[in-house]
Amino acid sequence: MTADCRLLEGVVPVLETTLTADGAIDEAAQARLVEFLIDAGAAGFWALGTGSEDMNLSFDKRLTAARAVAGANGGRVPLIMGAGFYCLDDILAFIDATADLEFDAYHVMPYHPLLSLGRLDWFYRHIADHAPKPLWLYTSGNWARSITPAFVAGLKDHPNIAGIKFSSSNAPDQIKVIGLAEPGFQVITAVVKQFYACLCMGSAAGTTSIASAVPEAVIEIYELFKAGRHEEALAAQHALIAFLDRWPRTIKQDNFLGAAEEKYILSLRGVCDEYVTSYYRTLDDGEKAAMRAALKDFGKVPGLALD
């Protein structure tokens, strides 16, 4: 078994999980979102991650979403599918239930913030040994125990571990982990406010749920960087940060994740409805007005009627 996974290069949106009013997976909207993002230039998809509200979705809902995303993508761009449950038995069962779907690899967030690094090493090796597709490591200080560059280096040579999504704002650790990338082991970053900086440090790809809602703004940074237009890329990064800083803090305090804001933008774009998973709430009228004002001033999201 070897970690044979297509390269991720560019902007890889964390896919929103689209829902109906009663909380079911909206499979038609999920397909529209995939088409919308491929048309926008997405370099791949990170499905059923934290930005996809995975921790709020039942096993059956995740399975429905996985089938909808894989079917809509049809192998056109690399697809990394989430299998991160609190219970290890559920992780292994989900891997078995999705083994026949068309996607490149699994990713797993270890939702156990107090496990030792030794147990996390065992955890990832156990899953990688079981999985019929390659496995990506996935870390975020918001959800799991922080891992060190040395920890990543110790796992990167496992024959069925394909890479890591290193979601950390710690620049010294970012550059060390990015430096571990080599053929057979990929490294992507995930802090959108540091996307330009991570590209400068050598990251080949960035993933963020923001790119599900406003892919053009994130892709612009990448394309300017690749063209060597660094001043413009940095200006585009600053503009994106200023836009994100306009998002209402009240919804962030309630939900933490940005799913409600991002799905509201997507609803304005005619892609999906604004419904979020059980723990979270949608935006109120004042927050929606603030989002529309921020979008209007940002001016980088085409086709919106905001007045």
Steps between C-alpha positions, in 0.01 A plus 500: 500500500642841402378855537404566138314834509482766231688820574314793652623826352301819540183573694317202649164606647373334815158405368198628685252223582174618345179438695125521460269675747449175694873434534531236228789506252399705196654280232395721209655806664814301580536423131441868410773602745747257345422634150518861617844448653644301211383775265670756729833317476515285815809278500333229706261447790537436871167341589350429843758706688441721801385784274250254354344468848602134507486473879129587492407242238383147574667201337215460251498869405875493443462194283231674293719810463803291402304324228358829371839672484685207345226450243485866404878533472538183296876500545550832321711658775675344800256428783608433859213354705459546875461203733565670833267369773556507874457122508771299324249227412297758307812617313578147385135425417469821296816414309355157421164649395660748257779286358321458166451874440719696258735726695872525563554460873357527850577763761444453872493762774573336838223645718685406820684811624653327804652194333879482515702536183596136542136393487436730204788333319337161565159641401616616157704187430204279593267686263756515219556126528124441471409747225479384136579855386780732617460693825570866570592622846289798607572729790352819639562659836127579516397133503786269589829477683770713338756289322864582438704494180692208654174307541417555133851395396456177695185404307573628150677183386205272570420347160129592516527853641479750215534838671386740767266794521688715748250752632710717729584869513841420653732620222818325623317167515331571166831541320648190664202284403484645147865402471406135556316480168650263247375257233247277675437743787310826446458796735217751471420790730166634616512845660351719229625827654853362457452347156745730320760450774462122479547511123819697557615229743455237232147369551363360174134528600269659751165379624228703666122503527511868398584373151165321485320835519740745332739280299594786267659702781722216622589375152602856405772496767633168372498599134673833567763324709565238231533777241769665712283806565579507869395854584158438347471163672578658835247778431238236418582322827457822697168567326375153590604545864320835515187337355508214750549745786168660403305181571275543805666386823171400662452197274865402547454505877198270476616256233879538484504345153414720202247265343204734554678797340633292211169332430327838508738621230432184300126556537546849352687336215217252439707192583340367820280599790638649821406215736766386748538194723335446835732683741526813289267781402449698182560873474240743629381794290759741640783257436376442145499874439857523628606215273338664196675830577836323533446314174405821319810684621724200429386497137662169410193276498326520162131478428354613833198728547583653835283813522 
